[in-house]
């Protein structure tokens, strides 16, 4: 059984406590291919935080964790490839409008990128015969957009993103297609059929709003598939999966999923929960934890939540489970409860995991409707 909710987001407010130090790069020497997956770009009058996606698909390589690390910076941008073709024996991923909507809501400037260099995959497996690897971005297109964002810092991410998609998406997408044709010639690796890609692009040319509708329908389909799937890193034992139709203040609608939703019997409130599991250790990885927190930010900032046209009370929860955990800790909590939990689990966790728990308590204490639970995955 699954539930289908409707909600509205008007404003995002969030304070992150698990962020990493952001390496600094001068704008004069910045190269997106040589940088890490997140950092700061410094220039004469200030700085801007950046993150980098290696694929436009949100479920690959923790892009949300990378954006999470930039959340406390005043201005943020994220570099996303419009397309990633790994060859006909590999994946083909394209940016979705729901990703753009997510960045709009999170006040993150989008930089559209494309790959123009790659190498043939030399693994002997037959299934990898027509695959490319070690793809590199075209730096000129990336740097041009970054400079424009820096030069007009008064422009909101929403206005920048809408103008970027409306005015430049088609050109950058075509550059990506041209580039993959060249990569195919240079490597001898077949890539996905261009005519299909051109058909997709023709729809965008005719009507940008139709592109949005197509992508959002795809997002809705993905959300429905997601609520039927259990991942090995999730430990789901409490409630039901759910899909959410979320409306922003501009009237745009997009679709999200949560690992599960629980109904509290005492007050008819719902808990929207993301679950992360460590099958052998104490806590899930930091990447998993940050990914879960990022996904909960939009839910925690819902102005209202409705089920069958009836308004519902709700809160969000990040549930972290591990094999080596004894007892249960629910945050935010006072120092005594935290100390008692750590004492019971002495020898089960590392120093870094203890530091993570203290920071998680701060995160749950400083953000509305956010609860974090640590418990055992042993039934």
C-alpha positions in Angstrom: 0.0 0.0 0.0 1.2 3.5 -0.8 -0.1 7.0 0.0 -0.2 10.0 -2.3 0.1 13.5 -0.7 -0.2 17.1 -1.9 1.8 20.0 -0.5 3.1 23.5 -1.1 6.5 25.0 -0.6 6.8 28.8 -0.2 10.3 29.3 1.3 13.3 27.2 2.2 15.1 27.7 5.5 17.8 25.3 6.6 21.0 25.2 8.6 23.5 22.3 7.9 26.0 21.1 10.4 27.7 18.2 8.6 29.2 20.3 5.8 32.8 19.8 4.8 35.4 22.5 4.4 35.2 23.9 0.9 38.5 24.0 -1.0 39.1 27.4 -2.6 39.8 27.9 -6.3 40.6 31.3 -7.9 38.2 32.1 -10.8 41.3 32.9 -12.9 42.5 29.4 -12.7 39.3 27.4 -12.2 39.0 24.2 -14.2 35.8 22.1 -13.5 37.6 18.9 -14.6 40.5 19.4 -12.2 38.4 20.5 -9.2 36.9 18.3 -6.6 33.2 17.6 -6.4 32.5 20.8 -4.3 34.4 23.9 -3.2 34.5 27.7 -3.4 35.3 29.9 -6.4 36.9 33.1 -5.2 37.0 36.4 -7.2 37.8 40.0 -6.5 34.6 40.9 -4.7 33.7 37.7 -3.0 33.1 34.0 -3.4 30.6 31.4 -4.6 30.2 27.8 -3.6 30.0 25.1 -6.3 29.2 21.5 -6.6 29.5 19.1 -9.5 27.4 16.3 -10.9 29.0 13.5 -13.0 25.6 12.5 -14.5 22.3 14.4 -14.8 20.6 11.5 -13.1 20.0 12.2 -9.4 20.5 8.6 -8.2 24.1 8.4 -9.4 27.2 9.4 -7.3 25.4 11.3 -4.5 24.9 14.8 -6.2 22.7 15.8 -3.3 25.5 15.2 -0.8 27.7 17.5 -2.8 25.1 20.3 -2.8 24.5 19.7 0.9 28.1 20.7 1.5 27.4 24.1 0.0 24.2 24.8 1.8 25.6 27.3 4.3 27.1 29.5 1.6 25.2 32.6 0.6 25.4 31.9 -3.1 25.6 28.5 -4.7 25.9 27.0 -8.1 25.9 23.4 -9.3 27.3 22.1 -12.6 25.1 19.5 -14.3 25.7 17.8 -17.6 22.6 18.1 -19.9 23.4 14.6 -21.2 25.6 11.7 -20.4 26.0 8.9 -23.0 28.3 6.0 -21.9 28.0 4.3 -25.3 25.4 1.9 -26.6 26.4 -0.8 -24.0 26.1 1.8 -21.2 23.6 4.2 -19.7 22.1 7.3 -21.4 21.0 9.9 -18.9 19.4 13.3 -19.6 18.6 16.2 -17.3 15.0 16.3 -16.0 12.9 19.3 -15.4 12.2 18.1 -11.9 15.9 18.5 -11.1 15.7 22.1 -12.4 12.6 22.7 -10.1 14.5 21.2 -7.2 17.4 23.6 -7.7 15.0 26.5 -8.1 13.4 25.7 -4.7 16.8 25.3 -3.1 18.1 28.6 -4.5 20.9 27.0 -6.4 22.2 28.4 -9.7 22.4 25.8 -12.4 25.4 25.7 -14.8 24.6 23.5 -17.8 27.6 21.5 -19.1 28.4 18.9 -21.7 31.2 16.3 -22.1 33.6 16.8 -25.0 36.4 14.3 -24.2 36.3 10.6 -23.3 38.3 7.4 -23.7 37.3 4.0 -24.8 36.6 1.5 -22.0 39.3 -1.1 -22.2 37.8 -3.6 -19.8 37.7 -7.1 -21.6 34.1 -7.8 -20.7 31.9 -8.2 -23.8 29.2 -6.1 -22.1 31.6 -3.1 -22.0 32.7 -3.4 -25.7 30.8 -0.2 -26.7 31.4 2.0 -23.7 33.4 5.1 -23.0 34.8 6.4 -19.7 36.8 9.2 -18.1 34.6 11.9 -19.6 35.6 15.5 -19.3 33.5 18.7 -19.5 33.9 21.4 -22.0 35.4 24.1 -19.8 34.6 27.1 -22.0 30.8 26.7 -21.6 31.1 26.1 -17.9 33.4 29.1 -17.2 31.2 31.4 -19.3 28.2 30.7 -17.2 30.0 31.0 -14.0 31.4 34.4 -14.9 27.9 35.6 -15.9 26.5 34.4 -12.5 29.4 36.2 -10.7 28.8 39.4 -12.7 25.1 39.6 -11.9 24.9 38.4 -8.3 21.7 40.3 -7.8 19.8 38.0 -10.1 18.0 35.2 -8.2 18.8 31.6 -9.0 15.2 31.2 -10.1 15.4 33.9 -12.7 18.9 32.7 -13.8 17.7 29.1 -14.2 14.6 29.9 -16.1 16.5 32.2 -18.5 19.3 29.6 -18.9 16.9 26.8 -19.8 14.8 28.9 -22.0 17.6 30.6 -23.9 20.5 28.2 -23.9 19.4 24.6 -23.2 18.9 23.8 -26.9 22.3 25.1 -28.0 24.1 23.3 -25.2 22.2 20.1 -25.8 23.1 20.2 -29.5 26.8 20.8 -28.6 26.6 17.7 -26.5 25.2 15.6 -29.4 27.9 16.9 -31.7 30.5 16.2 -29.1 29.4 12.6 -28.7 29.6 12.1 -32.5 33.2 13.3 -32.4 33.9 11.1 -29.4 32.4 8.1 -31.2 34.6 8.8 -34.3 37.8 9.2 -32.2 37.3 6.1 -30.0 35.4 3.8 -32.4 32.7 3.3 -29.7 29.1 3.5 -30.9 26.9 5.9 -28.9 23.1 6.1 -28.7 21.1 6.9 -31.8 21.1 10.7 -32.5 17.8 10.7 -34.3 16.0 9.8 -31.1 17.9 12.6 -29.3 16.9 15.0 -32.1 13.2 14.0 -31.7 13.5 14.8 -28.0 15.1 18.1 -28.8 12.5 18.9 -31.4 9.8 18.8 -28.7 11.8 21.3 -26.7 12.1 23.6 -29.7 8.4 23.6 -30.3 7.3 24.2 -26.8 9.4 24.6 -23.7 6.4 24.0 -21.5 5.8 20.7 -23.2 9.3 19.7 -22.3 8.5 20.5 -18.7 5.3 18.5 -18.9 7.1 15.5 -20.5 9.8 15.6 -17.9 7.4 16.0 -15.0 5.4 13.0 -16.2 8.6 11.1 -16.3 9.3 12.3 -12.8 5.9 11.2 -11.6 6.4 7.8 -13.2 9.8 7.5 -11.5 8.2 8.4 -8.2 5.6 5.7 -8.6 8.3 3.1 -9.5 10.3 4.2 -6.5 7.6 3.7 -4.0 7.5 0.0 -5.1 11.2 -0.5 -4.6 13.3 -1.3 -1.5 17.0 -0.6 -1.7 19.5 -2.7 0.1 20.8 0.3 2.0 17.3 1.1 3.3 15.9 -0.6 6.4 12.1 -0.3 6.1 10.0 -1.7 8.8 7.8 1.1 10.1 5.3 2.3 7.5 4.4 2.7 3.9 6.1 4.2 0.8 4.5 7.5 -0.4 4.6 9.8 -3.4 4.2 13.6 -3.1 2.8 16.1 -5.5 4.5 19.3 -4.5 3.5 22.8 -5.7 5.8 25.8 -5.5 4.8 29.5 -5.1 5.0 29.9 -8.9 2.4 27.2 -9.4 4.8 24.6 -10.8 4.2 21.0 -9.8 6.8 18.2 -9.4 6.9 14.8 -7.7 9.0 13.4 -4.9 9.1 10.2 -3.0 9.9 9.3 0.6 11.2 6.0 1.8 8.2 5.6 4.0 5.4 7.5 5.8 4.2 6.5 9.3 0.9 7.5 10.8 1.0 8.2 14.6 -1.9 6.7 16.3 -2.0 9.2 19.2 -2.5 12.4 17.2 -3.2 11.4 13.5 0.1 13.1 12.5 2.3 11.7 9.7 6.1 11.2 9.8 7.8 11.5 6.4 10.9 9.3 6.8 14.1 8.7 4.9 16.0 5.6 5.9 19.7 4.8 5.6 21.3 1.6 6.8 24.7 0.2 7.6 24.5 -3.6 7.2 27.6 -4.3 9.3 28.7 -1.1 11.1 27.3 1.5 13.5 26.3 4.4 11.3 25.6 4.6 7.5 28.3 6.5 5.5 28.4 10.3 5.7 27.4 10.4 2.0 24.3 8.4 2.8 23.4 10.6 5.8 23.8 13.8 3.9 21.8 12.5 1.0 19.0 11.6 3.4 19.1 15.0 5.1 19.1 16.9 1.7 16.0 14.9 0.6 14.2 15.9 3.8 14.8 19.6 3.5 12.0 20.2 1.1 9.6 18.0 3.1 10.6 19.9 6.3 9.8 23.2 4.6 6.3 22.2 3.3 3.9 25.0 4.1 1.1 22.4 4.4 0.5 18.7 3.6 -2.8 17.3 2.5 -4.1 13.7 2.1 -7.4 13.4 0.2 -7.9 17.2 0.4 -7.6 17.0 4.2 -4.8 19.0 5.9 -2.5 16.8 8.0 0.0 17.5 10.8 3.4 16.2 9.9 7.2 16.1 10.7 10.2 14.6 9.0 12.6 11.9 10.3 16.0 10.6 9.1 16.2 7.0 10.4 19.7 5.7 10.7 20.1 2.0 11.4 23.2 -0.2 12.0 24.0 -3.7 13.0 26.3 -2.6 15.9 23.8 -0.2 17.5 22.3 -0.9 21.0 19.2 0.9 22.0 17.5 3.9 20.3 18.4 7.6 20.3 15.9 10.2 19.0 17.2 13.7 18.3 16.9 16.5 19.1 17.6 15.5 22.7 19.4 16.9 25.8 23.0 16.2 26.6 22.2 13.6 29.2 20.3 11.4 26.8 23.0 11.7 24.2 25.8 10.9 26.7 23.8 7.8 28.0 23.3 6.5 24.4 27.0 6.9 23.6 28.0 5.2 26.9 25.7 2.2 26.2 27.4 1.9 22.8 30.9 2.4 23.9 33.3 0.4 21.7 30.7 0.2 18.9 31.4 3.5 17.2 34.4 5.5 16.0 35.5 9.0 17.2 34.2 10.4 13.9 30.9 8.7 14.3 30.5 10.2 17.7 31.3 13.7 16.3 28.7 13.0 13.6 26.0 12.2 16.2 26.7 15.5 18.1 26.4 17.4 14.9 23.2 15.6 14.0 21.7 16.6 17.3 22.6 20.2 16.4 21.0 19.8 13.0 17.8 18.4 14.3 17.7 21.1 17.0 18.1 24.0 14.6 15.7 23.0 11.8 12.0 22.8 12.0 10.1 19.5 11.7 13.3 17.5 11.6 13.8 14.4 13.8 16.8 12.0 13.6 16.6 8.4 14.9 19.5 6.0 15.4 18.6 2.4 16.1 19.6 -1.2 15.4 18.7 -3.0 12.2 18.7 -6.3 14.1 15.1 -7.5 14.6 
